[in-house]
């Protein structure tokens, strides 16, 4: 191990208390991107990130406007053209903290209890942002940085990054790099280092069914007029067959199959039936026949009903035949599915299955393509070595069931793969009350990032 790498690791270990205090200050800013009333806090969080970058000697730090919340940019390009340039991505916005009464301590007063830090955004993803900056600090304070860096921190990830694609396209040259690093990912558990190499896409819809032009008395008109709530239930029931497969016409035509080598890699994950039962509290698992739980959760597409609304849902009874029903329905997509094609498939399904007694409307709400990265790239190999150096074991590779649009945007607009490796845990309760960050894992993550940057430079 080089002297510089050793000194950087020592610096990080000696600075753990300082790093933690910095994270607490960052996480105390209620930078809630979905609420216009928090625009001031969004700007404060962006300035915190920019100020922190400047304190590390990062060049060309700039808070750059978008059509929404600003992007923070900076660069450190002193290492020359013979080494890679890594673009570090992160987001400084957070989810709302409600319901506030379920928090054991104030959501924006980060509080340590045992080995965990509790507060909104400490795991998703202010802890991951600061871990990256802490690793950079440890290296720059003990010598010259061995590779080139660029930084891109946005304030809209929690609302779907609506301004980011345009920003990347408009600043393509500024953001040019060899690889991207996205620490907005997690580990299966504290003892299992993890690299996420694939992310599912999304096609999200609101489906509305209409019957009569106003609510009716169910005693007078029941059995005469088709109930839109019943029609919605009948329609949703047809969206899966007895094998757990989705019945939208052509839905599986472009689904990329899992090859034997990848299937063996996924089988290494400690995520069997008992794992999912313990995480969910469900009485039993369900899903597409012929695939393991971990394959169904990341490598196969899904269709889920996210919410249904119709008629009277208040206390007591009201004998009403509702005029309409509504369902929120999301599909998670895998390579090489396209959300626009899935919309067309959905429309064909509705046209074939909605009875003439019912009118319908389908509104697309969100869409994003899936992404998959090369598991054998230079950057992934560097991260594998980094995680193994800290955890003493080779990392597992997993597909993520959710969606991270920026990864596909980097691929399509910058032509680069992204290494998705962060240090949040499944039980961190991101987006929920009492969100937490495991500090032991976080400190080890800082060490791993230090190793990663040196590995990218080819230094032993």
Secondary structure as the mmCIF struct_conf table of DSSP 4:
data_model
#
loop_
_struct_conf.conf_type_id
_struct_conf.id
_struct_conf.beg_label_comp_id
_struct_conf.beg_label_asym_id
_struct_conf.beg_label_seq_id
_struct_conf.end_label_comp_id
_struct_conf.end_label_asym_id
_struct_conf.end_label_seq_id
HELX_RH_AL_P HELX_RH_AL_P1 UNK A 3 UNK A 14
TURN_TY1_P TURN_TY1_P1 UNK A 15 UNK A 15
HELX_RH_AL_P HELX_RH_AL_P2 UNK A 16 UNK A 27
TURN_TY1_P TURN_TY1_P2 UNK A 28 UNK A 28
BEND BEND1 UNK A 29 UNK A 29
STRN STRN1 UNK A 32 UNK A 32
TURN_TY1_P TURN_TY1_P3 UNK A 33 UNK A 34
HELX_RH_3T_P HELX_RH_3T_P1 UNK A 36 UNK A 38
HELX_RH_AL_P HELX_RH_AL_P3 UNK A 39 UNK A 55
TURN_TY1_P TURN_TY1_P4 UNK A 56 UNK A 57
STRN STRN2 UNK A 59 UNK A 64
BEND BEND2 UNK A 67 UNK A 69
STRN STRN3 UNK A 71 UNK A 76
TURN_TY1_P TURN_TY1_P5 UNK A 78 UNK A 79
TURN_TY1_P TURN_TY1_P6 UNK A 81 UNK A 82
BEND BEND3 UNK A 83 UNK A 83
STRN STRN4 UNK A 85 UNK A 91
STRN STRN5 UNK A 94 UNK A 94
BEND BEND4 UNK A 99 UNK A 99
HELX_RH_3T_P HELX_RH_3T_P2 UNK A 100 UNK A 102
BEND BEND5 UNK A 104 UNK A 105
TURN_TY1_P TURN_TY1_P7 UNK A 107 UNK A 108
BEND BEND6 UNK A 109 UNK A 109
STRN STRN6 UNK A 111 UNK A 113
TURN_TY1_P TURN_TY1_P8 UNK A 114 UNK A 115
STRN STRN7 UNK A 116 UNK A 118
BEND BEND7 UNK A 119 UNK A 119
TURN_TY1_P TURN_TY1_P9 UNK A 120 UNK A 121
HELX_RH_PI_P HELX_RH_PI_P1 UNK A 122 UNK A 126
HELX_RH_AL_P HELX_RH_AL_P4 UNK A 127 UNK A 140
TURN_TY1_P TURN_TY1_P10 UNK A 141 UNK A 141
BEND BEND8 UNK A 142 UNK A 143
BEND BEND9 UNK A 146 UNK A 147
STRN STRN8 UNK A 148 UNK A 154
BEND BEND10 UNK A 155 UNK A 155
HELX_RH_3T_P HELX_RH_3T_P3 UNK A 157 UNK A 159
TURN_TY1_P TURN_TY1_P11 UNK A 160 UNK A 160
TURN_TY1_P TURN_TY1_P12 UNK A 162 UNK A 163
HELX_RH_AL_P HELX_RH_AL_P5 UNK A 164 UNK A 170
TURN_TY1_P TURN_TY1_P13 UNK A 171 UNK A 175
BEND BEND11 UNK A 178 UNK A 178
STRN STRN9 UNK A 179 UNK A 182
STRN STRN10 UNK A 186 UNK A 187
BEND BEND12 UNK A 188 UNK A 188
STRN STRN11 UNK A 189 UNK A 189
TURN_TY1_P TURN_TY1_P14 UNK A 190 UNK A 191
STRN STRN12 UNK A 192 UNK A 192
STRN STRN13 UNK A 194 UNK A 199
STRN STRN14 UNK A 201 UNK A 210
BEND BEND13 UNK A 212 UNK A 214
STRN STRN15 UNK A 216 UNK A 217
HELX_RH_AL_P HELX_RH_AL_P6 UNK A 218 UNK A 221
STRN STRN16 UNK A 222 UNK A 222
TURN_TY1_P TURN_TY1_P15 UNK A 223 UNK A 224
STRN STRN17 UNK A 225 UNK A 225
HELX_RH_AL_P HELX_RH_AL_P7 UNK A 228 UNK A 237
TURN_TY1_P TURN_TY1_P16 UNK A 238 UNK A 239
STRN STRN18 UNK A 240 UNK A 240
TURN_TY1_P TURN_TY1_P17 UNK A 242 UNK A 243
BEND BEND14 UNK A 244 UNK A 244
STRN STRN19 UNK A 246 UNK A 246
BEND BEND15 UNK A 248 UNK A 248
TURN_TY1_P TURN_TY1_P18 UNK A 249 UNK A 254
HELX_LH_PP_P HELX_LH_PP_P1 UNK A 255 UNK A 259
HELX_RH_AL_P HELX_RH_AL_P8 UNK A 260 UNK A 267
TURN_TY1_P TURN_TY1_P19 UNK A 268 UNK A 268
BEND BEND16 UNK A 269 UNK A 270
HELX_RH_AL_P HELX_RH_AL_P9 UNK A 273 UNK A 280
BEND BEND17 UNK A 283 UNK A 284
TURN_TY1_P TURN_TY1_P20 UNK A 289 UNK A 290
BEND BEND18 UNK A 291 UNK A 291
HELX_RH_AL_P HELX_RH_AL_P10 UNK A 293 UNK A 298
TURN_TY1_P TURN_TY1_P21 UNK A 299 UNK A 299
BEND BEND19 UNK A 300 UNK A 300
STRN STRN20 UNK A 302 UNK A 310
BEND BEND20 UNK A 311 UNK A 311
BEND BEND21 UNK A 314 UNK A 316
STRN STRN21 UNK A 320 UNK A 321
BEND BEND22 UNK A 323 UNK A 323
STRN STRN22 UNK A 324 UNK A 333
TURN_TY1_P TURN_TY1_P22 UNK A 335 UNK A 336
HELX_RH_AL_P HELX_RH_AL_P11 UNK A 339 UNK A 353
BEND BEND23 UNK A 354 UNK A 354
TURN_TY1_P TURN_TY1_P23 UNK A 356 UNK A 357
STRN STRN23 UNK A 359 UNK A 368
STRN STRN24 UNK A 371 UNK A 372
TURN_TY1_P TURN_TY1_P24 UNK A 375 UNK A 376
BEND BEND24 UNK A 377 UNK A 377
HELX_RH_AL_P HELX_RH_AL_P12 UNK A 378 UNK A 391
BEND BEND25 UNK A 392 UNK A 393
HELX_LH_PP_P HELX_LH_PP_P2 UNK A 394 UNK A 395
STRN STRN25 UNK A 396 UNK A 400
BEND BEND26 UNK A 401 UNK A 402
HELX_RH_AL_P HELX_RH_AL_P13 UNK A 405 UNK A 409
HELX_RH_PI_P HELX_RH_PI_P2 UNK A 410 UNK A 414
STRN STRN26 UNK A 418 UNK A 420
STRN STRN27 UNK A 424 UNK A 425
HELX_RH_3T_P HELX_RH_3T_P4 UNK A 426 UNK A 428
TURN_TY1_P TURN_TY1_P25 UNK A 430 UNK A 431
BEND BEND27 UNK A 432 UNK A 432
TURN_TY1_P TURN_TY1_P26 UNK A 433 UNK A 434
STRN STRN28 UNK A 436 UNK A 438
HELX_RH_AL_P HELX_RH_AL_P14 UNK A 439 UNK A 456
TURN_TY1_P TURN_TY1_P27 UNK A 457 UNK A 458
#
